[in-house]
Each structure stands twice: as structure tokens, then as C-alpha cells.
Amino acid sequence: MVGWITKPIGDVTTIINGGTPKSKVAEYWDGDVLWITPKDMGQLDSNYVSDTCRKISDKGLAKSSAKLIPANSVILSTRAPIGHLVINTLPMATNQGCRGLVPSELLDTKYLFYFLRLNVGLLNDLGSGTTFKELSKSALAGVEIPLPSLPEQKRIVAILDEAFAGIDAAVANTEKNLANARELFESYLNAVFTQKGDGWVEKKFGDADLIQIIDGDRGVNYPKKADFLDEGFCLFLNTKNVRPDGFNFDTTMFITEEKDKALRKGKLKRRDVILTTRGTIGNIAVYDDSVAYDAIRINSGMLIFRPNEKVIQSEYLFEILRSGIMKSQIERFVSGAAQPQLPIKTLVNFSIPVPVDLADQGRIVARLKELSVETQSLETVYQQKLEALVELKQSILQKAFAGELTVLPEKTLEEAVA
């Protein structure tokens, strides 16, 4: 860092606050002035922005606290959340959740952008507020930025641009591989149930010999907020507990034994299958011996499928419920609903293919479990690689602003891309 100096950001930028024109004054809106918000910034997949979802008029700009930020500045969201970053290629204004940083002649725009990206954690630590954190103008202005000469800044930016382009390519390739692994499993899952052979029958959920569909207790004894405990006799399932491919018990709530006895319906037995039927529809889980809780009840947004295991195995039912056959029927009956629901009277008409031979069901389940394990293993590898690529970006940024990035770290990038 020989020859580098350090200055507060406020000394080498002009910080411009944002604002919002009165929403009820129509003439303040739908003009030609670009106007960006933290929400808009969070939806961008580029470091640059040249258009905005909403625009304000010249009069709206004049009658609000918003100010026009010159092109080639850095825009930073300073609340809800702190840390979205973008470079505007055209002049634009922001709402009060953002601030624009206009670099002086001592500072390269992209160099500032990368410095702020490295220090998003610090910016959040500097935020204050009770309802939500906000980074004040004075706190932002006081952040110290290392300043090499302008040519050195541009050299660092060129190295970072090239390094990040390589990392982004590796991320895109890894995300594609991750999606392909999931699609391969989905494809096989759907093929199993659509390419059925001899010895299969079509059954409806309403068929008395197939399953019993059990609703939860929705009567006067349904638990109120005050009835729920962090620990207790009976686990009371919430929507977070039933995911697309099984249970998740990261967050739990319980009711007392007394409250449990007051409820008439909705208590699980081992080998029951649970289906979510309100809000997020189609999440499923099997209450098998791997679940540690002995007493569990469903909430009002779920149903219990209790299979007749002389006709259909719980595991087979689970697999068919997460297949495309089930998903397509759900989409057909609940699409467009403001509050999606899947009532029993609709479910009983859903049809599924079922092998008559239970041994055939078992073989299908075994193969699907085997493929599921392989898929999850691949997904873990790809997720770990994505995490490593994110960490690599941060590592390269840290080296850049410590004066340690003299050349493109080709070996590190080659290992990341491989």
C-alpha cells in the first residue's frame, strides 16, 4: 500500500439523499425522471441500471426531497436493507431508502462500488434504528476508504472485473448443474408414474379402500396463540414444519396434554402422510419411525392421508404426492385463487396410478430413494461450490483493498471454475 492514503468517504464523494413525491398528487408521477428504490435494486442482476420501474415528473422532483444523481455514480440502499449497490448509467433520483455517492476526481466509480461491496457488513454495523436499521448520511460519510492513485484504482478495477467475470461464469455453470440434478430426479419421478405397465390401476383418493382423509379439529377447542408453548406434550405442526419433501423441525410449538385431549381430530398415527392444503399447497411428509415426537397434531391448513397399506404403502403415497401427476392436478384446481385452498371435496376426485402388487410399489420406492440420495449428494457438492465462489469474491476484494492484488489470481480462479 505504498503511496496510498486514507480518506473519509464524505471527503471524496458528494452524498445525495433521496425522497418520495406525494403519492396522491398524480402530476408528480409517471414523468421522465428515473426513480429507484431499495426494492428495485434488490431485483437487479447487474451492477448497472439504466431504467427504473417507476418514474417521477420534473415537478415531483422539485416538490420532494429527492435530488437528481448524475450518471456514473454509485447508489447505495441505506435501509430495508442496507447494502444493495448499483451504478447508474443515466441521471436518476431515489427514494429516501437510498443515497447517491458522486465520486470526486480522486475516485474511480467502480473502485468505490467494489469498496462498498466489500464493506456491506460494516455498513450494516453502522446502521441504527428500532423498527429497521438505517445508515445515516454522517455515518456513511465517516467510513474510511483507502485511496491509491487514480491509475492504480483503474488497474485494480480491471483485475476485479476480470476475476469476477470468471467467478460469475463458474457460478452460472454450477447453478445450471444444480438445476439439472434436480430436473433429472423430477424427470425420473414423473416417468415412473406415467410409463406404468401391466398390473397398475387408477385409483381416486375418494376410494374407500385406498386411504382415509382426515381433517384437523377446527372447532371451539382449536388452540389459540396463548395455548402454544416452546415445550410440551404434543407437537402442533405449523406450515414451516412440512416442506416439499418431508418434515423440518427447526421451529416447533407444542400444546399441553390437557389441550390435546380436548381436540377430537387431527392426531397423527405412525405411517400417516401429511399434505398441506392452504396457502402453500402440496408440501408433504411421512410420519414414520424416524420422527422423534410421539404425539403430533396437524393445523387447520393440513390433511392427514391414512393409507390402507394392504393397497398402498405410505412411502409410495409420499412419492406419488410429490410427482408431476399430483402437482398438475393441484395447479388445475387452485390456480388463480387469492388464498389457495385444496378442500377434501376436491381432493377425493384426484386420481393416481397404483401398482396392485405391493412388492412393485416397494421396488419403485427403493429406486426413488436411491436416486434421491444421489441427487442430494450432488446438490450438496454444488451448493458447497457456490458458497466457495462467494467466499472467493470476498477474499479477492479484501486483497484488493489491502494493496495485495497485483495480478489476476489465475490459479485460484482455475480451481474455482473447475
Phi, psi and omega per residue, in radians:
M1 nan 0.484 3.113
V2 -1.094 2.264 3.124
G3 1.483 -0.023 3.111
W4 -1.480 2.573 3.003
I5 -2.126 2.908 3.108
T6 -2.176 2.311 -3.141
K7 -2.385 2.663 3.003
P8 -1.132 2.507 3.131
I9 -0.974 -0.611 -3.139
G10 -1.107 -0.365 3.133
D11 -1.465 -0.355 -3.055
V12 -2.105 0.176 3.037
T13 -2.484 2.809 2.902
T14 -1.825 2.119 -3.088
I15 -1.677 2.167 -3.062
I16 -1.991 2.189 3.125
N17 -1.399 2.848 3.100
G18 -1.879 3.141 3.129
G19 -2.971 2.921 -3.111
T20 -2.221 2.164 3.047
P21 -1.111 2.773 3.108
K22 -1.044 2.203 -3.034
S23 -1.199 -0.428 -3.079
K24 -1.495 -0.095 3.121
V25 -1.694 1.791 -3.005
A26 -1.049 -0.616 -3.057
E27 -1.245 -0.163 3.091
Y28 -1.451 -0.157 -2.990
W29 -2.118 2.874 3.076
D30 1.074 0.643 3.051
G31 -1.683 -2.524 -3.079
D32 -1.942 0.050 -3.102
V33 -1.566 2.063 3.094
L34 -1.113 2.426 -3.030
W35 -2.537 2.025 -3.011
I36 -2.005 2.646 -3.137
T37 -2.202 2.882 3.068
P38 -0.991 -0.654 3.117
K39 -1.058 -0.782 3.103
D40 -1.052 -0.762 -3.100
M41 -1.099 -0.638 -3.136
G42 -1.180 -0.305 -3.125
Q43 -1.680 -0.027 -3.133
L44 -1.419 2.542 3.055
D45 -2.025 0.410 3.135
S46 -2.367 2.767 3.061
N47 -1.378 -0.118 -3.053
Y48 -2.153 2.647 3.094
V49 -2.386 2.353 3.137
S50 -2.236 -0.001 3.116
D51 -2.619 2.809 -3.129
T52 -2.349 2.727 -3.126
C53 -1.109 -0.717 -3.136
R54 -2.113 2.701 3.107
K55 -2.318 2.670 3.084
I56 -2.043 2.925 -3.139
S57 -1.589 2.929 3.061
D58 -1.032 -0.645 3.135
K59 -1.201 -0.681 3.089
G60 -1.093 -0.662 3.092
L61 -1.130 -0.760 -3.093
A62 -1.209 -0.556 -3.046
K63 -1.651 0.142 3.111
S64 -2.216 3.091 3.109
S65 -1.463 -0.014 3.100
A66 -1.174 2.546 3.107
K67 -2.274 2.663 -3.139
L68 -1.377 2.212 3.124
I69 -1.684 2.193 -3.119
P70 -1.047 2.685 3.067
A71 -1.039 2.696 3.123
N72 1.155 0.626 2.995
S73 -1.881 3.012 3.051
V74 -1.851 2.252 3.074
I75 -1.862 2.262 -3.087
L76 -2.133 2.252 3.002
S77 -1.332 2.268 -3.047
T78 -1.990 0.121 2.960
R79 -2.859 2.647 3.055
A80 0.837 0.969 -0.018
P81 -1.821 3.080 2.960
I82 -1.471 2.222 2.975
G83 2.160 -0.138 3.001
H84 -1.180 2.433 -3.065
L85 -2.339 2.484 3.081
V86 -2.768 2.662 3.035
I87 -1.845 2.185 -3.130
N88 -1.521 2.214 3.127
T89 -1.496 -0.204 3.095
L90 -2.301 2.730 3.070
P91 -1.030 2.432 3.097
M92 -2.758 2.833 3.068
A93 -1.869 2.992 3.112
T94 -2.355 2.909 2.963
N95 -1.437 -3.068 -3.035
Q96 -1.293 -0.058 3.088
G97 -1.524 0.066 -3.117
C98 -2.320 2.820 2.960
R99 -2.367 2.493 3.069
G100 -1.698 2.444 3.091
L101 -2.050 1.971 -3.124
V102 -1.709 1.956 -3.060
P103 -1.198 2.531 3.002
S104 -1.381 -3.123 -3.130
E105 -1.191 -0.196 3.123
L106 -1.486 -0.127 -2.910
L107 -2.301 2.248 3.050
D108 -1.426 2.375 -3.072
T109 -1.023 -0.840 -3.079
K110 -1.200 -0.567 3.071
Y111 -1.082 -0.771 3.089
L112 -1.086 -0.766 3.131
F113 -0.990 -0.860 -3.116
Y114 -1.157 -0.653 3.113
F115 -1.079 -0.782 3.141
L116 -1.156 -0.647 3.106
R117 -1.062 -0.758 3.113
L118 -1.042 -0.587 -2.952
N119 -1.884 0.452 3.099
V120 -1.031 -0.661 3.107
G121 -1.076 -0.772 3.098
L122 -1.085 -0.760 -3.132
L123 -1.063 -0.681 3.091
N124 -1.167 -0.675 3.110
D125 -1.108 -0.518 -3.139
L126 -1.422 -0.202 3.136
G127 -1.238 2.721 3.120
S128 -2.526 2.823 3.132
G129 2.378 2.693 -3.102
T130 -1.636 -0.874 -3.132
T131 -1.176 -0.886 3.010
F132 -2.638 2.678 -3.125
K133 -1.235 2.490 3.019
E134 -2.393 2.410 3.082
L135 -1.600 1.980 -3.092
S136 -1.253 2.810 3.113
K137 -1.080 -0.713 -3.100
S138 -1.196 -0.674 3.121
A139 -1.145 -0.719 3.106
L140 -1.124 -0.751 -3.105
A141 -1.114 -0.463 -3.085
G142 -1.488 -0.122 -3.139
V143 -1.177 2.260 -3.108
E144 -1.461 2.294 3.121
I145 -2.082 2.266 3.092
P146 -1.265 2.373 -3.055
L147 -2.201 1.756 2.897
P148 -1.361 -3.101 3.087
S149 -1.104 2.786 -3.130
L150 -1.038 -0.761 3.070
P151 -1.039 -0.654 3.118
E152 -1.184 -0.678 3.065
Q153 -1.015 -0.799 -3.120
K154 -1.141 -0.614 3.106
R155 -1.155 -0.750 3.107
I156 -1.092 -0.756 3.125
V157 -1.062 -0.730 -3.141
A158 -1.081 -0.727 3.113
I159 -1.141 -0.770 3.139
L160 -1.116 -0.731 3.121
D161 -1.015 -0.807 -3.114
E162 -1.174 -0.745 -3.141
A163 -1.108 -0.782 -3.095
F164 -1.218 -0.549 3.072
A165 -1.089 -0.734 3.098
G166 -1.144 -0.733 3.130
I167 -1.156 -0.752 3.137
D168 -1.076 -0.651 3.088
A169 -1.124 -0.710 3.110
A170 -1.152 -0.680 3.096
V171 -1.087 -0.823 -3.132
A172 -1.053 -0.727 -3.137
N173 -1.168 -0.705 3.130
T174 -1.180 -0.723 3.102
E175 -1.100 -0.641 3.092
K176 -1.137 -0.765 3.110
N177 -1.100 -0.667 3.112
L178 -1.107 -0.803 3.121
A179 -1.109 -0.690 -3.140
N180 -1.110 -0.676 3.124
A181 -1.100 -0.744 3.132
R182 -1.182 -0.727 -3.128
E183 -1.141 -0.614 3.117
L184 -1.084 -0.766 3.121
F185 -1.143 -0.793 3.129
E186 -1.034 -0.729 -3.131
S187 -1.090 -0.789 3.135
Y188 -1.151 -0.737 3.134
L189 -1.000 -0.814 -3.117
N190 -1.222 -0.646 -3.133
A191 -1.099 -0.661 -3.132
V192 -0.991 -0.709 -3.019
F193 -1.626 -0.215 3.111
T194 -1.728 -0.463 -3.140
Q195 -1.744 0.871 -3.098
K196 -1.284 2.656 -3.105
G197 -2.004 -2.646 3.119
D198 -1.156 2.656 3.093
G199 1.465 0.227 3.077
W200 -1.876 2.606 3.046
V201 -2.305 2.680 3.032
E202 -1.579 2.213 3.125
K203 -2.172 2.603 3.032
K204 -1.788 2.613 3.113
F205 -1.077 -0.380 3.121
G206 -1.404 -0.133 3.125
D207 -1.153 2.214 -3.021
A208 -1.099 -0.489 -3.084
D209 -1.514 -0.029 -3.049
L210 -1.664 -1.139 -3.117
I211 -2.511 2.812 2.960
Q212 -1.883 2.175 3.119
I213 -1.694 2.132 -3.034
I214 -2.084 2.202 3.098
D215 -1.519 2.860 3.034
G216 -1.421 2.941 3.095
D217 -1.363 2.058 -3.133
R218 -1.962 0.296 -3.068
G219 -1.425 -2.833 -3.046
V220 -1.159 -0.358 -3.116
N221 -1.555 0.020 3.133
Y222 -0.989 2.326 -3.034
P223 -1.019 2.413 3.011
K224 -1.661 2.998 -3.080
K225 -0.952 -0.697 -3.090
A226 -1.207 -0.288 -3.119
D227 -1.409 -0.266 -3.049
F228 -1.487 2.419 -3.089
L229 -2.184 2.770 3.060
D230 -1.265 -0.477 3.064
E231 -2.430 2.673 -3.140
G232 3.066 -2.951 -3.042
F233 -1.323 -0.752 -2.999
C234 -2.198 2.201 3.055
L235 -1.239 2.242 3.105
F236 -1.906 1.930 -3.011
L237 -1.118 2.435 2.958
N238 -2.048 3.022 -3.022
T239 -1.073 -0.454 3.136
K240 -1.277 -0.308 -3.079
N241 -1.413 -0.395 -3.103
V242 -1.985 1.956 -3.054
R243 -1.845 3.125 -3.120
P244 -1.056 -0.392 -3.075
D245 -2.369 0.564 3.066
G246 2.406 -3.003 -3.109
F247 -1.388 2.687 2.956
N248 -2.460 2.106 -3.073
F249 -1.966 0.578 3.091
D250 -1.107 -0.634 3.064
T251 -2.170 2.309 -3.087
T252 -2.401 2.730 3.015
M253 -2.485 2.655 -2.981
F254 -2.299 2.821 2.990
I255 -2.172 2.831 -3.118
T256 -1.308 2.899 3.078
E257 -1.104 -0.645 3.116
E258 -1.083 -0.786 3.133
K259 -1.167 -0.672 3.122
D260 -1.042 -0.757 -3.119
K261 -1.181 -0.417 -3.132
A262 -1.351 -0.277 -3.126
L263 -1.580 2.416 -3.038
R264 -1.586 -0.653 -3.004
K265 -2.247 2.929 2.975
G266 1.609 0.299 3.115
K267 -1.691 2.355 -3.057
L268 -1.388 2.573 2.898
K269 -2.008 2.674 3.122
R270 -0.968 2.420 3.138
R271 1.437 0.054 2.967
D272 -1.186 2.664 3.045
V273 -2.003 2.351 -3.106
I274 -1.870 2.403 3.096
L275 -2.231 2.254 3.063
T276 -1.413 2.381 -2.998
T277 -2.260 0.157 3.117
R278 -2.506 2.442 -3.104
G279 1.302 -1.763 3.011
T280 -1.492 1.885 -3.038
I281 -1.731 2.407 3.008
G282 1.800 -0.005 3.026
N283 -1.258 2.554 -2.976
I284 -2.471 2.721 3.065
A285 -2.773 2.688 3.062
V286 -1.930 2.255 3.094
Y287 -1.525 1.390 -3.111
D288 -1.779 -3.003 -3.046
D289 -1.223 -0.196 3.123
S290 -1.323 -0.262 -3.139
V291 -1.455 2.210 -3.004
A292 -1.317 -0.378 -3.030
Y293 -1.462 2.281 -3.113
D294 -1.542 -0.405 -3.139
A295 -2.176 2.039 -3.114
I296 -2.426 2.425 3.021
R297 -2.176 2.631 3.078
I298 -1.533 2.744 3.021
N299 -1.589 -3.064 -3.014
S300 -1.306 -0.098 3.121
G301 -1.787 0.388 -3.088
M302 -2.416 2.860 3.000
L303 -2.309 2.667 3.024
I304 -1.758 2.257 2.984
F305 -1.819 1.932 3.138
R306 -1.815 1.794 -3.006
P307 -1.328 2.567 2.905
N308 -1.432 1.768 -2.961
E309 -1.335 0.081 2.917
K310 -1.431 -0.234 -3.101
V311 -2.048 -0.694 -3.090
I312 -2.533 2.265 3.122
Q313 -1.349 2.595 3.106
S314 -0.997 -0.755 -3.097
E315 -1.154 -0.660 3.097
Y316 -1.164 -0.738 3.106
L317 -1.039 -0.740 3.098
F318 -1.014 -0.823 -3.097
E319 -1.142 -0.715 -3.136
I320 -1.202 -0.560 3.136
L321 -1.194 -0.469 3.134
R322 -1.725 0.165 -3.133
S323 -1.511 2.948 3.103
G324 -1.100 -0.498 3.116
I325 -1.032 -0.795 3.135
M326 -1.258 -0.777 -3.101
K327 -1.051 -0.701 -3.119
S328 -1.165 -0.634 3.110
Q329 -1.219 -0.674 3.089
I330 -1.087 -0.835 -3.119
E331 -1.053 -0.632 -3.102
R332 -1.184 -0.571 -3.035
F333 -1.711 -0.307 -3.077
V334 -2.058 -0.061 -3.091
S335 -1.078 2.465 3.068
G336 1.486 -0.151 -3.128
A337 -1.294 2.399 3.140
A338 -1.128 -0.770 3.052
Q339 -2.119 1.572 -3.030
P340 -0.979 2.356 3.071
Q341 -2.455 2.676 3.102
L342 -2.264 1.547 -3.083
P343 -1.275 2.806 -3.133
I344 -1.042 -0.676 -3.097
K345 -1.087 -0.420 3.047
T346 -1.482 -0.756 -3.085
L347 -1.045 -0.632 -3.050
V348 -1.104 -0.305 3.137
N349 -1.632 -0.089 3.089
F350 -1.215 2.440 -3.138
S351 -2.019 2.575 3.127
I352 -2.415 2.613 3.047
P353 -1.473 2.381 -3.084
V354 -2.358 2.165 2.995
P355 -1.149 2.342 3.139
V356 -1.167 -0.653 -3.118
D357 -1.387 2.071 3.136
L358 -1.075 -0.519 3.104
A359 -1.126 -0.639 3.083
D360 -1.138 -0.709 3.076
Q361 -1.042 -0.754 -3.131
G362 -1.098 -0.700 3.128
R363 -1.155 -0.693 3.110
I364 -1.097 -0.806 -3.134
V365 -1.086 -0.744 -3.125
A366 -1.081 -0.758 3.135
R367 -1.166 -0.705 3.131
L368 -1.154 -0.664 3.096
K369 -1.132 -0.729 3.119
E370 -1.066 -0.805 3.133
L371 -1.180 -0.611 3.120
S372 -1.116 -0.717 3.104
V373 -1.106 -0.768 3.118
E374 -1.078 -0.741 -3.134
T375 -1.125 -0.784 3.135
Q376 -1.099 -0.626 3.097
S377 -1.119 -0.777 3.088
L378 -1.092 -0.764 -3.135
E379 -1.059 -0.694 3.111
T380 -1.080 -0.767 3.119
V381 -1.057 -0.809 -3.101
Y382 -1.199 -0.660 3.102
Q383 -1.127 -0.713 3.112
Q384 -1.123 -0.649 3.114
K385 -1.165 -0.715 3.104
L386 -1.066 -0.747 3.115
E387 -1.103 -0.690 3.130
A388 -1.143 -0.634 3.130
L389 -1.189 -0.670 3.070
V390 -1.102 -0.773 3.122
E391 -1.122 -0.613 3.126
L392 -1.122 -0.717 3.086
K393 -1.013 -0.819 -3.110
Q394 -1.123 -0.685 3.125
S395 -1.100 -0.754 3.138
I396 -1.148 -0.693 3.096
L397 -1.084 -0.759 3.141
Q398 -1.060 -0.738 3.106
K399 -1.127 -0.685 -3.105
A400 -1.053 -0.777 -3.049
F401 -1.585 0.045 2.963
A402 -1.762 0.052 3.137
G403 1.332 0.360 -3.061
E404 -1.835 0.008 -3.091
L405 -1.745 1.587 -3.097
T406 -1.632 -0.555 3.119
V407 -2.443 2.884 3.083
L408 -1.095 2.193 -3.124
P409 -1.318 1.329 -2.978
E410 -1.106 -0.733 -3.109
K411 -1.084 -0.764 3.135
T412 -1.090 -0.727 3.140
L413 -1.166 -0.712 3.128
E414 -1.063 -0.698 3.126
E415 -1.171 -0.640 -3.120
A416 -1.228 -0.683 -3.084
V417 -1.327 -0.482 -3.071
A418 -1.066 nan nan
